[in-house]
Amino acid sequence: MAGKTGERQGMPSTDYTGQSISNDLAAQLSDMARVLQRESTLHDTLDGIVVAAVQTVPGAEFAGLTVVKGRREVETPSSTDKVVRLVDQAQYETGQGPCLEATYQQQTVRLSDMATERRWPDFSRRALAMGIRSMLSFQLYVFDDNMGALNLYSHTTGAFGDESEHIGLLFAAHAAIAMAGAQREHDLTRAISVRDIIGQAKGVLMERYKITHAQAFHLLVRVSQNANVKLVEVAHHLVQTGELSDPRGR
């Protein structure tokens, strides 16, 4: 998921004052990256990232990932607690909040006191009602119109300082690499699966109607277009049921 970067991506927030940290962090992050690379699925990798974030970044009680697809569809694919999804939903519904700012503006965002926050009043009010008083958000990646952010949450006011930002920025860089690798593997596995199911469906049609490879494919495409559903769904329905028809039964 490496891609275009903005001038402010990877840069500290406006509250950062440059506090130094221990040199042991590099070894800790390297160990974390190796653990994430051993996860078997994309979902496991995302879950591993948010759990490791809480264990690694000072002040973090909860963590979650925000993913934006096509600059419009926003979701939280992984989190360490239900409260993360509720707070994120408040951001998505109000169009306000640190994770959206970090995602779209390519900038680290620190929110130290939800009770006095003035940048996002509607969101802050809802988050405070859920007991969240501090947040820290980092952009993970930008690829075409798809973006991602790592978000950290705390019940404590002022939970995140300069050390949190420094460690969090380094952690986010490692997490983005692990996430990119897992996404590529996931996409490759899915592409192979799609190719195989379409191949099976073509084989069924070739045997049934004694037609060519190309003719079988055109039949699948025609049904897909007429039903306004994806080709792979038509193919899967045919392989599972033996029927060349709209998978939704229309």
C-alpha positions as a Python dict, from the first residue, in 0.01 Angstrom:
ca = {
    (1, 'M'): (0, 0, 0),
    (2, 'A'): (291, 230, -47),
    (3, 'G'): (200, 520, -271),
    (4, 'K'): (179, 893, -297),
    (5, 'T'): (286, 1091, 5),
    (6, 'G'): (212, 1446, 111),
    (7, 'E'): (449, 1704, 245),
    (8, 'R'): (323, 1659, 599),
    (9, 'Q'): (298, 1279, 604),
    (10, 'G'): (513, 1136, 883),
    (11, 'M'): (556, 1479, 1039),
    (12, 'P'): (478, 1544, 1407),
    (13, 'S'): (173, 1733, 1526),
    (14, 'T'): (188, 2101, 1616),
    (15, 'D'): (216, 2002, 1986),
    (16, 'Y'): (540, 1807, 1940),
    (17, 'T'): (849, 1948, 2117),
    (18, 'G'): (1109, 1683, 2031),
    (19, 'Q'): (1141, 1470, 2344),
    (20, 'S'): (1395, 1188, 2298),
    (21, 'I'): (1330, 817, 2354),
    (22, 'S'): (1523, 498, 2431),
    (23, 'N'): (1736, 336, 2160),
    (24, 'D'): (1581, -1, 2249),
    (25, 'L'): (1274, 97, 2048),
    (26, 'A'): (1428, -8, 1714),
    (27, 'A'): (1468, -366, 1833),
    (28, 'Q'): (1117, -370, 1976),
    (29, 'L'): (966, -245, 1650),
    (30, 'S'): (1168, -493, 1446),
    (31, 'D'): (1036, -777, 1661),
    (32, 'M'): (683, -643, 1615),
    (33, 'A'): (725, -631, 1237),
    (34, 'R'): (845, -992, 1226),
    (35, 'V'): (548, -1106, 1433),
    (36, 'L'): (305, -925, 1204),
    (37, 'Q'): (465, -1075, 894),
    (38, 'R'): (391, -1423, 1031),
    (39, 'E'): (16, -1359, 1052),
    (40, 'S'): (-173, -1582, 809),
    (41, 'T'): (-448, -1345, 692),
    (42, 'L'): (-506, -973, 633),
    (43, 'H'): (-760, -967, 917),
    (44, 'D'): (-508, -1123, 1157),
    (45, 'T'): (-247, -867, 1053),
    (46, 'L'): (-483, -576, 1118),
    (47, 'D'): (-580, -719, 1456),
    (48, 'G'): (-210, -767, 1535),
    (49, 'I'): (-137, -404, 1450),
    (50, 'V'): (-396, -257, 1686),
    (51, 'V'): (-301, -489, 1973),
    (52, 'A'): (69, -410, 1927),
    (53, 'A'): (-6, -36, 1912),
    (54, 'V'): (-161, -43, 2259),
    (55, 'Q'): (136, -242, 2390),
    (56, 'T'): (393, -13, 2226),
    (57, 'V'): (276, 350, 2233),
    (58, 'P'): (276, 521, 2575),
    (59, 'G'): (-67, 639, 2686),
    (60, 'A'): (-269, 419, 2451),
    (61, 'E'): (-556, 227, 2611),
    (62, 'F'): (-733, 138, 2286),
    (63, 'A'): (-644, 137, 1917),
    (64, 'G'): (-822, 112, 1586),
    (65, 'L'): (-763, 139, 1211),
    (66, 'T'): (-954, 371, 981),
    (67, 'V'): (-969, 281, 611),
    (68, 'V'): (-1109, 512, 342),
    (69, 'K'): (-1186, 357, 3),
    (70, 'G'): (-1232, 585, -297),
    (71, 'R'): (-1213, 885, -61),
    (72, 'R'): (-1576, 817, 31),
    (73, 'E'): (-1634, 480, 198),
    (74, 'V'): (-1500, 495, 556),
    (75, 'E'): (-1479, 200, 794),
    (76, 'T'): (-1299, 63, 1099),
    (77, 'P'): (-1182, -286, 998),
    (78, 'S'): (-1005, -362, 1324),
    (79, 'S'): (-1009, -234, 1683),
    (80, 'T'): (-917, -346, 2033),
    (81, 'D'): (-1248, -250, 2194),
    (82, 'K'): (-1610, -174, 2108),
    (83, 'V'): (-1567, 186, 2224),
    (84, 'V'): (-1324, 245, 1935),
    (85, 'R'): (-1590, 160, 1678),
    (86, 'L'): (-1844, 379, 1855),
    (87, 'V'): (-1607, 677, 1867),
    (88, 'D'): (-1507, 622, 1505),
    (89, 'Q'): (-1872, 605, 1404),
    (90, 'A'): (-1923, 943, 1570),
    (91, 'Q'): (-1642, 1080, 1353),
    (92, 'Y'): (-1787, 931, 1036),
    (93, 'E'): (-2135, 1061, 1112),
    (94, 'T'): (-2025, 1415, 1203),
    (95, 'G'): (-1748, 1434, 943),
    (96, 'Q'): (-1519, 1558, 1221),
    (97, 'G'): (-1232, 1422, 1427),
    (98, 'P'): (-861, 1342, 1449),
    (99, 'C'): (-868, 1021, 1246),
    (100, 'L'): (-1034, 1193, 950),
    (101, 'E'): (-790, 1483, 978),
    (102, 'A'): (-491, 1247, 988),
    (103, 'T'): (-627, 1041, 700),
    (104, 'Y'): (-716, 1320, 460),
    (105, 'Q'): (-459, 1583, 557),
    (106, 'Q'): (-164, 1341, 590),
    (107, 'Q'): (-73, 1484, 927),
    (108, 'T'): (-29, 1348, 1279),
    (109, 'V'): (-308, 1479, 1503),
    (110, 'R'): (-298, 1495, 1882),
    (111, 'L'): (-614, 1569, 2079),
    (112, 'S'): (-517, 1622, 2443),
    (113, 'D'): (-844, 1721, 2610),
    (114, 'M'): (-1178, 1628, 2461),
    (115, 'A'): (-1355, 1858, 2710),
    (116, 'T'): (-1183, 2172, 2578),
    (117, 'E'): (-1140, 2071, 2214),
    (118, 'R'): (-1277, 2335, 1976),
    (119, 'R'): (-1177, 2201, 1632),
    (120, 'W'): (-1446, 1933, 1620),
    (121, 'P'): (-1723, 2031, 1866),
    (122, 'D'): (-1990, 1781, 1757),
    (123, 'F'): (-1752, 1487, 1757),
    (124, 'S'): (-1580, 1591, 2082),
    (125, 'R'): (-1910, 1610, 2266),
    (126, 'R'): (-2006, 1257, 2158),
    (127, 'A'): (-1663, 1109, 2231),
    (128, 'L'): (-1655, 1269, 2576),
    (129, 'A'): (-1991, 1112, 2655),
    (130, 'M'): (-1830, 772, 2583),
    (131, 'G'): (-1548, 844, 2826),
    (132, 'I'): (-1274, 912, 2570),
    (133, 'R'): (-1068, 1217, 2664),
    (134, 'S'): (-751, 1190, 2451),
    (135, 'M'): (-668, 1072, 2099),
    (136, 'L'): (-362, 1043, 1879),
    (137, 'S'): (-393, 968, 1505),
    (138, 'F'): (-132, 884, 1240),
    (139, 'Q'): (-176, 844, 868),
    (140, 'L'): (-64, 497, 756),
    (141, 'Y'): (-79, 515, 380),
    (142, 'V'): (-219, 681, 68),
    (143, 'F'): (-262, 474, -247),
    (144, 'D'): (-461, 633, -527),
    (145, 'D'): (-796, 719, -362),
    (146, 'N'): (-753, 473, -75),
    (147, 'M'): (-616, 588, 261),
    (148, 'G'): (-562, 453, 609),
    (149, 'A'): (-492, 582, 960),
    (150, 'L'): (-393, 438, 1298),
    (151, 'N'): (-586, 587, 1590),
    (152, 'L'): (-510, 565, 1962),
    (153, 'Y'): (-754, 645, 2243),
    (154, 'S'): (-744, 701, 2618),
    (155, 'H'): (-980, 770, 2905),
    (156, 'T'): (-718, 1007, 3048),
    (157, 'T'): (-680, 1376, 2963),
    (158, 'G'): (-334, 1452, 2818),
    (159, 'A'): (-249, 1083, 2783),
    (160, 'F'): (-27, 1134, 2476),
    (161, 'G'): (296, 1333, 2485),
    (162, 'D'): (597, 1380, 2260),
    (163, 'E'): (725, 1031, 2341),
    (164, 'S'): (390, 888, 2231),
    (165, 'E'): (415, 1074, 1901),
    (166, 'H'): (774, 974, 1833),
    (167, 'I'): (712, 608, 1908),
    (168, 'G'): (377, 619, 1731),
    (169, 'L'): (527, 761, 1411),
    (170, 'L'): (791, 487, 1401),
    (171, 'F'): (532, 224, 1484),
    (172, 'A'): (302, 350, 1209),
    (173, 'A'): (582, 323, 954),
    (174, 'H'): (643, -42, 1044),
    (175, 'A'): (269, -114, 1060),
    (176, 'A'): (214, 35, 713),
    (177, 'I'): (476, -200, 565),
    (178, 'A'): (321, -503, 734),
    (179, 'M'): (-26, -394, 624),
    (180, 'A'): (90, -346, 265),
    (181, 'G'): (240, -693, 250),
    (182, 'A'): (-70, -854, 396),
    (183, 'Q'): (-295, -663, 156),
    (184, 'R'): (-91, -771, -146),
    (185, 'E'): (-105, -1134, -37),
    (186, 'H'): (-479, -1104, 27),
    (187, 'D'): (-539, -950, -316),
    (188, 'L'): (-329, -1219, -487),
    (189, 'T'): (-513, -1498, -307),
    (190, 'R'): (-847, -1345, -399),
    (191, 'A'): (-744, -1299, -763),
    (192, 'I'): (-643, -1664, -786),
    (193, 'S'): (-969, -1771, -624),
    (194, 'V'): (-1174, -1559, -866),
    (195, 'R'): (-984, -1696, -1164),
    (196, 'D'): (-1038, -2053, -1046),
    (197, 'I'): (-1414, -2016, -989),
    (198, 'I'): (-1463, -1853, -1329),
    (199, 'G'): (-1259, -2132, -1485),
    (200, 'Q'): (-1479, -2393, -1317),
    (201, 'A'): (-1794, -2217, -1438),
    (202, 'K'): (-1665, -2205, -1795),
    (203, 'G'): (-1586, -2575, -1774),
    (204, 'V'): (-1945, -2649, -1668),
    (205, 'L'): (-2087, -2453, -1963),
    (206, 'M'): (-1844, -2604, -2215),
    (207, 'E'): (-1940, -2955, -2110),
    (208, 'R'): (-2312, -2884, -2091),
    (209, 'Y'): (-2354, -2699, -2420),
    (210, 'K'): (-2051, -2831, -2613),
    (211, 'I'): (-1924, -2480, -2672),
    (212, 'T'): (-1581, -2320, -2680),
    (213, 'H'): (-1387, -2155, -2400),
    (214, 'A'): (-1462, -1809, -2542),
    (215, 'Q'): (-1832, -1881, -2591),
    (216, 'A'): (-1864, -2002, -2232),
    (217, 'F'): (-1704, -1682, -2107),
    (218, 'H'): (-1938, -1467, -2318),
    (219, 'L'): (-2237, -1650, -2169),
    (220, 'L'): (-2119, -1567, -1818),
    (221, 'V'): (-2058, -1204, -1915),
    (222, 'R'): (-2406, -1174, -2071),
    (223, 'V'): (-2579, -1305, -1757),
    (224, 'S'): (-2362, -1082, -1540),
    (225, 'Q'): (-2454, -772, -1741),
    (226, 'N'): (-2824, -856, -1763),
    (227, 'A'): (-2847, -924, -1389),
    (228, 'N'): (-2617, -630, -1302),
    (229, 'V'): (-2408, -846, -1070),
    (230, 'K'): (-2037, -926, -1067),
    (231, 'L'): (-1913, -1196, -1302),
    (232, 'V'): (-1759, -1394, -1018),
    (233, 'E'): (-2096, -1406, -838),
    (234, 'V'): (-2263, -1552, -1148),
    (235, 'A'): (-1979, -1805, -1182),
    (236, 'H'): (-1998, -1904, -815),
    (237, 'H'): (-2376, -1947, -837),
    (238, 'L'): (-2339, -2171, -1143),
    (239, 'V'): (-2073, -2389, -981),
    (240, 'Q'): (-2272, -2422, -659),
    (241, 'T'): (-2621, -2476, -804),
    (242, 'G'): (-2573, -2568, -1169),
    (243, 'E'): (-2794, -2275, -1271),
    (244, 'L'): (-2683, -2003, -1509),
    (245, 'S'): (-2901, -1726, -1369),
    (246, 'D'): (-2915, -1422, -1145),
    (247, 'P'): (-2761, -1531, -809),
    (248, 'R'): (-3022, -1318, -630),
    (249, 'G'): (-3308, -1517, -783),
    (250, 'R'): (-3458, -1227, -975),
}
